[in-house]
């Protein structure tokens, strides 16, 4: 079953290649959605895929950026079916 996850990462998560690494990981896993930097220093992610793919995506991000992430706020919801691919928003 497809789900959507809305995540806010905080810590030293900007200026470290977070968005482009997340984009590559999402594309490799077939996850749709987007990632963007927020003006308050956080990074926001909206991702949509099968639940197991989303969990793998989140696990890869958390492992890759573990030394930079201080807090993660995750909200799961039903998929809206609005994403065909994954990209970086500016």
C-alpha positions as semicolon CSV with decimal commas, in nm:
position;residue;x (nm);y (nm);z (nm)
1;X;0,000;0,000;0,000
2;X;0,131;0,343;-0,091
3;X;0,181;0,599;0,184
4;X;0,306;0,953;0,212
5;X;0,550;1,078;0,472
6;X;0,612;1,442;0,564
7;X;0,943;1,492;0,743
8;X;1,124;1,787;0,898
9;X;1,495;1,735;0,970
10;X;1,673;1,977;1,202
11;X;2,035;2,014;1,305
12;X;2,323;2,098;1,072
13;X;2,127;1,974;0,772
14;X;2,189;2,255;0,522
15;X;2,503;2,304;0,318
16;X;2,609;1,937;0,340
17;X;2,457;1,797;0,018
18;X;2,147;1,673;0,201
19;X;1,895;1,763;-0,070
20;X;2,086;1,623;-0,365
21;X;2,178;1,304;-0,178
22;X;1,814;1,258;-0,072
23;X;1,707;1,316;-0,434
24;X;1,946;1,047;-0,562
25;X;1,837;0,799;-0,292
26;X;1,469;0,860;-0,368
27;X;1,520;0,816;-0,741
28;X;1,711;0,489;-0,686
29;X;1,426;0,356;-0,468
30;X;1,144;0,482;-0,692
31;X;1,017;0,727;-0,429
32;X;0,823;1,035;-0,546
33;X;0,810;1,376;-0,381
34;X;1,047;1,661;-0,305
35;X;1,303;1,802;-0,063
36;X;1,379;2,165;0,019
37;X;1,570;2,386;0,260
38;X;1,359;2,603;0,491
39;X;1,454;2,954;0,601
40;X;1,469;2,840;0,966
41;X;1,754;2,598;0,890
42;X;1,549;2,279;0,868
43;X;1,507;2,054;0,565
44;X;1,155;1,949;0,464
45;X;1,080;1,626;0,277
46;X;0,755;1,498;0,132
47;X;0,786;1,148;-0,007
48;X;0,539;0,897;-0,146
49;X;0,586;0,528;-0,224
50;X;0,516;0,181;-0,089
51;X;0,566;0,184;0,288
52;X;0,872;-0,047;0,274
53;X;1,041;0,182;0,017
54;X;0,973;0,487;0,235
55;X;1,118;0,314;0,541
56;X;1,431;0,224;0,340
57;X;1,457;0,584;0,212
58;X;1,429;0,725;0,567
59;X;1,681;0,470;0,698
60;X;1,933;0,563;0,427
61;X;1,899;0,935;0,500
62;X;1,928;0,880;0,875
63;X;2,238;0,662;0,833
64;X;2,409;0,893;0,582
65;X;2,347;1,214;0,779
66;X;2,339;1,078;1,136
67;X;2,612;1,316;1,254
68;X;2,421;1,620;1,122
69;X;2,060;1,540;1,218
70;X;1,955;1,650;1,567
71;X;1,581;1,599;1,539
72;X;1,334;1,432;1,304
73;X;0,962;1,511;1,294
74;X;0,781;1,247;1,086
75;X;0,412;1,235;0,996
76;X;0,268;0,939;0,803
77;X;-0,048;0,977;0,596
78;X;-0,225;0,805;0,307
79;X;-0,069;0,859;-0,036
80;X;-0,225;1,132;-0,251
81;X;-0,081;1,001;-0,576
82;X;0,045;1,345;-0,674
83;X;0,414;1,268;-0,742
84;X;0,565;1,109;-1,052
85;X;0,929;1,164;-0,955
86;X;1,145;1,318;-0,684
87;X;1,316;1,656;-0,703
88;X;1,476;1,942;-0,515
89;X;1,255;2,246;-0,454
90;X;1,407;2,592;-0,422
